[in-house]
């Protein structure tokens, strides 16, 4: 088995654990802490008055602000948006919920402090869209607000910042040389548009590094890669048509470069077990409870639970 770069497997609750509780809500993050995860994974956008809010989508899809972009609305307006039903159809076994409002990033930091979750990290995705930069805040605004919030909370050593956008990660590296950076990796974001290179690469030239994204990421000072696990994305190793992107060769190559490997988003137990045995350093999952069971079956140490006071 490939040797991991970290001692304990990183159980990352995707958007707080979307399969168990409504995504990117305080209810989800609280439930994940009570269950026991090593990392809360979440997404941030910037409001029109420069407040970091936690949401995957940039467009409001229900309520009086339907059709408007997060960046067009103030924090006070966004805090009225009920996000409990987002993607409920993707998780039919998830309990029905209503009245869960879009939190700020400060709310998530306060929850960690309230639970005294001193061993739990944060993996925060900057939702800058390089293909539609006008739809949100500029890269430097995202970075200034996020790095500032983590620094003020004293969480720099327990946090990582991730993005599909290489330019955003480079901007973070310039703002803080020590911040852990995680490249979300999907080959489709490396493809050019017509005769132009991919906007997600910013000014990065893969050709300067042998056309190898992993070598490029390591040379740019990134610390981890989170590749899409395979295709079809919604299936796993039980599907005869499934082809993993994350292979032993990829894991070995990343580890040789000093990069952790944390694939996204792996939700069925069999595929989880496959990647654990392959030697990845962690998994981003909608079902952290299933991942805990897979790790327990293998005698792995489990993350500490932090239930409500």
C-alpha positions as CSV (number, residue, x, y, z in Angstrom):
1,X,0.0,0.0,0.0
2,X,1.2,3.5,-0.8
3,X,2.3,5.3,2.3
4,X,0.2,8.4,3.2
5,X,1.9,11.7,3.9
6,X,-0.1,12.2,7.1
7,X,-0.6,10.0,10.1
8,X,-4.3,10.0,10.4
9,X,-6.7,9.7,7.5
10,X,-8.4,13.1,6.7
11,X,-12.2,12.7,6.9
12,X,-13.5,15.8,5.1
13,X,-17.3,16.5,5.4
14,X,-18.3,17.9,2.0
15,X,-20.3,21.1,2.6
16,X,-20.7,19.7,6.1
17,X,-22.0,16.3,4.9
18,X,-24.6,17.0,2.3
19,X,-25.9,13.4,2.4
20,X,-26.9,13.8,6.1
21,X,-27.9,17.4,6.5
22,X,-28.7,20.4,4.2
23,X,-25.4,21.5,2.6
24,X,-23.3,24.4,3.8
25,X,-25.6,25.1,6.8
26,X,-24.7,25.5,10.4
27,X,-26.9,22.5,11.0
28,X,-24.7,20.4,8.7
29,X,-21.4,21.6,10.2
30,X,-22.7,21.1,13.7
31,X,-23.9,17.5,12.8
32,X,-20.4,16.8,11.3
33,X,-18.7,18.0,14.4
34,X,-21.0,15.8,16.6
35,X,-20.3,12.8,14.4
36,X,-16.5,13.3,14.3
37,X,-14.7,14.5,11.2
38,X,-11.2,15.8,10.8
39,X,-12.1,18.6,8.4
40,X,-15.1,20.7,7.5
41,X,-15.1,21.4,3.8
42,X,-17.1,24.5,2.7
43,X,-17.5,27.0,-0.1
44,X,-17.4,30.8,0.2
45,X,-18.7,33.7,-1.9
46,X,-18.5,37.4,-1.3
47,X,-21.6,39.6,-0.7
48,X,-22.0,43.1,-2.3
49,X,-20.9,44.6,1.1
50,X,-17.8,42.3,1.2
51,X,-19.0,39.7,3.7
52,X,-17.9,36.1,3.2
53,X,-21.0,33.9,3.0
54,X,-21.1,30.1,2.8
55,X,-22.7,28.8,-0.4
56,X,-21.7,26.6,-3.3
57,X,-24.0,28.2,-5.9
58,X,-23.5,31.9,-6.9
59,X,-27.2,32.3,-7.9
60,X,-30.1,32.3,-5.5
61,X,-32.7,29.7,-6.6
62,X,-35.6,30.3,-4.2
63,X,-37.4,33.0,-2.3
64,X,-37.7,36.8,-3.1
65,X,-34.1,37.1,-4.4
66,X,-34.4,34.2,-7.0
67,X,-32.2,34.8,-10.0
68,X,-29.9,37.3,-8.3
69,X,-26.2,36.6,-7.7
70,X,-24.8,36.5,-4.3
71,X,-22.4,39.3,-5.2
72,X,-25.4,41.5,-6.0
73,X,-26.9,41.1,-2.5
74,X,-25.9,42.4,0.9
75,X,-25.1,40.2,3.8
76,X,-28.5,41.1,5.4
77,X,-30.4,40.2,2.3
78,X,-28.5,36.9,2.0
79,X,-29.1,36.0,5.6
80,X,-32.8,35.7,4.8
81,X,-32.3,33.0,2.1
82,X,-33.6,29.5,3.1
83,X,-31.1,27.0,1.7
84,X,-32.5,23.9,3.5
85,X,-33.9,22.4,0.3
86,X,-30.8,22.8,-2.0
87,X,-30.1,19.5,-3.9
88,X,-32.6,17.6,-1.7
89,X,-33.5,15.4,-4.6
90,X,-29.9,14.2,-4.8
91,X,-30.2,12.8,-1.3
92,X,-33.7,11.3,-1.0
93,X,-32.8,9.7,2.4
94,X,-31.8,12.9,3.9
95,X,-34.3,14.3,6.5
96,X,-36.5,17.1,5.2
97,X,-35.6,20.5,6.6
98,X,-36.8,24.0,6.3
99,X,-35.8,27.4,7.6
100,X,-32.0,26.9,7.5
101,X,-30.5,30.2,6.5
102,X,-27.3,30.9,4.5
103,X,-24.5,31.4,7.1
104,X,-21.6,33.7,7.0
105,X,-18.1,32.3,7.2
106,X,-17.8,34.0,10.6
107,X,-20.7,31.9,11.8
108,X,-18.8,28.7,10.9
109,X,-15.7,30.0,12.8
110,X,-17.9,30.8,15.8
111,X,-19.3,27.3,15.7
112,X,-15.9,25.7,15.8
113,X,-15.0,27.9,18.8
114,X,-18.3,27.2,20.5
115,X,-17.7,23.4,20.2
116,X,-14.0,23.8,21.2
117,X,-13.3,21.6,18.2
118,X,-9.5,22.1,18.5
119,X,-8.6,19.2,16.3
120,X,-10.9,20.0,13.4
121,X,-9.6,21.7,10.3
122,X,-11.2,23.8,7.6
123,X,-10.9,23.3,3.9
124,X,-12.4,26.4,2.2
125,X,-13.1,26.6,-1.5
126,X,-12.9,30.0,-3.1
127,X,-15.8,30.0,-5.5
128,X,-14.2,32.4,-8.0
129,X,-15.4,31.4,-11.5
130,X,-12.6,32.0,-14.0
131,X,-15.0,31.5,-16.9
132,X,-17.3,34.2,-15.6
133,X,-15.2,36.6,-13.4
134,X,-17.9,39.3,-13.5
135,X,-20.3,37.1,-11.6
136,X,-18.4,37.5,-8.3
137,X,-15.8,39.3,-6.4
138,X,-12.2,39.6,-7.8
139,X,-9.6,37.1,-6.8
140,X,-7.8,39.5,-4.5
141,X,-11.0,40.4,-2.6
142,X,-11.8,36.7,-2.0
143,X,-8.2,36.2,-0.8
144,X,-8.0,39.3,1.4
145,X,-11.2,38.5,3.2
146,X,-10.6,34.8,3.6
147,X,-7.0,34.9,4.7
148,X,-7.8,37.8,7.1
149,X,-10.7,35.8,8.7
150,X,-8.5,32.7,9.2
151,X,-5.7,34.8,10.6
152,X,-7.9,36.7,13.0
153,X,-9.4,33.4,14.2
154,X,-6.0,31.9,14.8
155,X,-6.8,29.0,12.4
156,X,-4.0,29.4,9.8
157,X,-2.3,26.1,10.9
158,X,-5.6,24.2,10.8
159,X,-6.9,25.5,7.5
160,X,-6.4,25.0,3.8
161,X,-7.7,27.0,0.9
162,X,-8.8,25.2,-2.3
163,X,-9.9,26.2,-5.7
164,X,-10.1,25.0,-9.3
165,X,-8.6,28.3,-10.2
166,X,-4.8,28.4,-10.2
167,X,-4.8,32.2,-10.1
168,X,-6.7,32.2,-6.9
169,X,-4.3,29.8,-5.2
170,X,-1.3,31.8,-6.5
171,X,-2.9,35.0,-5.0
172,X,-3.2,33.2,-1.7
173,X,0.4,32.2,-1.8
174,X,1.5,35.8,-2.4
175,X,-0.7,36.9,0.5
176,X,0.6,34.3,2.9
177,X,3.6,32.0,2.1
178,X,2.6,29.5,4.8
179,X,-1.1,29.0,3.9
180,X,-1.9,25.4,2.9
181,X,-3.2,25.3,-0.7
182,X,-5.2,22.5,-2.3
183,X,-5.7,22.3,-6.0
184,X,-9.1,21.0,-7.1
185,X,-8.2,19.0,-10.1
186,X,-10.5,18.1,-13.0
187,X,-9.0,17.6,-16.5
188,X,-11.9,19.5,-18.1
189,X,-10.7,22.7,-16.4
190,X,-7.3,22.4,-18.1
191,X,-8.7,22.4,-21.7
192,X,-8.4,25.6,-23.7
193,X,-11.3,27.5,-25.1
194,X,-10.9,27.7,-28.9
195,X,-7.4,29.0,-29.5
196,X,-7.1,30.4,-26.0
197,X,-5.7,28.6,-23.0
198,X,-8.0,27.6,-20.1
199,X,-9.0,30.7,-18.0
200,X,-8.7,28.5,-14.9
201,X,-4.9,28.3,-15.4
202,X,-4.6,32.1,-15.3
203,X,-1.1,32.7,-16.6
204,X,0.3,29.3,-15.6
205,X,1.9,27.4,-18.5
206,X,1.8,23.7,-18.0
207,X,4.3,23.3,-20.8
208,X,6.9,24.9,-18.6
209,X,6.6,21.9,-16.3
210,X,6.4,19.0,-18.8
211,X,2.7,19.4,-19.3
212,X,2.2,17.7,-15.9
213,X,-0.4,19.4,-13.7
214,X,1.0,17.7,-10.5
215,X,4.5,18.8,-11.1
216,X,3.3,22.3,-11.9
217,X,1.2,22.4,-8.7
218,X,4.2,21.3,-6.6
219,X,6.5,23.8,-8.3
220,X,4.0,26.6,-7.6
221,X,4.1,25.7,-3.9
222,X,0.7,24.0,-3.6
223,X,0.4,21.4,-0.8
224,X,-2.3,19.0,-2.0
225,X,-4.4,18.0,-4.9
226,X,-8.1,17.0,-4.8
227,X,-8.7,15.2,-8.1
228,X,-12.2,14.2,-9.2
229,X,-12.2,10.5,-8.2
230,X,-13.3,9.1,-11.6
231,X,-16.0,8.8,-14.2
232,X,-19.0,8.4,-14.2
233,X,-18.8,10.9,-11.3
234,X,-21.9,9.6,-9.6
235,X,-20.9,6.0,-9.6
236,X,-17.9,4.0,-8.2
237,X,-16.0,0.8,-8.5
238,X,-19.2,-1.3,-8.5
239,X,-20.1,0.2,-11.9
240,X,-18.5,-1.8,-14.8
241,X,-18.3,1.5,-16.8
242,X,-16.4,3.3,-14.0
243,X,-12.9,4.5,-14.7
244,X,-11.0,6.0,-11.8
245,X,-8.9,9.1,-12.4
246,X,-7.1,8.5,-9.1
247,X,-4.8,5.5,-9.6
248,X,-1.9,4.2,-7.6
249,X,0.4,5.8,-10.2
250,X,-1.2,9.2,-9.6
251,X,-1.0,8.8,-5.8
252,X,2.7,7.7,-5.9
253,X,3.6,10.5,-8.3
254,X,1.8,13.1,-6.1
255,X,3.5,11.8,-2.9
256,X,6.9,11.8,-4.6
257,X,6.3,15.5,-5.2
258,X,5.2,16.1,-1.6
259,X,1.5,16.6,-2.5
260,X,-1.3,15.1,-0.4
261,X,-4.1,13.4,-2.4
262,X,-7.7,14.0,-1.2
263,X,-10.1,12.9,-4.0
264,X,-13.6,14.5,-4.3
265,X,-16.5,13.5,-3.8
266,X,-16.6,9.8,-2.8
267,X,-19.9,8.6,-1.4
268,X,-20.2,4.8,-1.5
269,X,-18.4,2.5,0.9
270,X,-16.8,0.2,-1.7
271,X,-15.1,3.1,-3.5
272,X,-14.1,4.7,-0.2
273,X,-12.4,1.4,0.8
274,X,-10.7,1.2,-2.6
275,X,-9.1,4.6,-2.2
276,X,-8.2,4.1,1.4
277,X,-6.4,1.0,0.5
278,X,-4.7,2.8,-2.4
279,X,-3.0,5.2,0.0
280,X,-4.8,8.5,-0.5
281,X,-4.4,10.9,2.4
282,X,-8.1,11.7,2.8
283,X,-11.5,11.8,1.1
284,X,-14.1,14.5,0.6
285,X,-17.5,12.9,1.1
286,X,-21.1,13.7,1.5
287,X,-21.3,10.8,3.9
288,X,-18.7,11.1,6.6
289,X,-20.5,8.4,8.7
290,X,-19.9,5.8,5.9
291,X,-16.2,6.8,5.7
292,X,-15.8,6.5,9.5
293,X,-17.3,2.9,9.2
294,X,-14.8,2.1,6.4
295,X,-11.9,3.3,8.4
296,X,-13.1,1.5,11.6
297,X,-13.2,-1.7,9.6
298,X,-9.5,-1.2,8.8
299,X,-8.5,-0.4,12.3
300,X,-7.8,3.2,11.5
301,X,-8.0,6.0,14.1
302,X,-11.2,7.9,13.9
303,X,-11.6,11.7,14.3
304,X,-12.8,13.1,17.7
305,X,-16.5,13.9,18.0
306,X,-17.5,17.3,19.3
307,X,-21.2,17.2,20.3
308,X,-23.1,20.3,21.5
309,X,-22.2,21.4,25.0
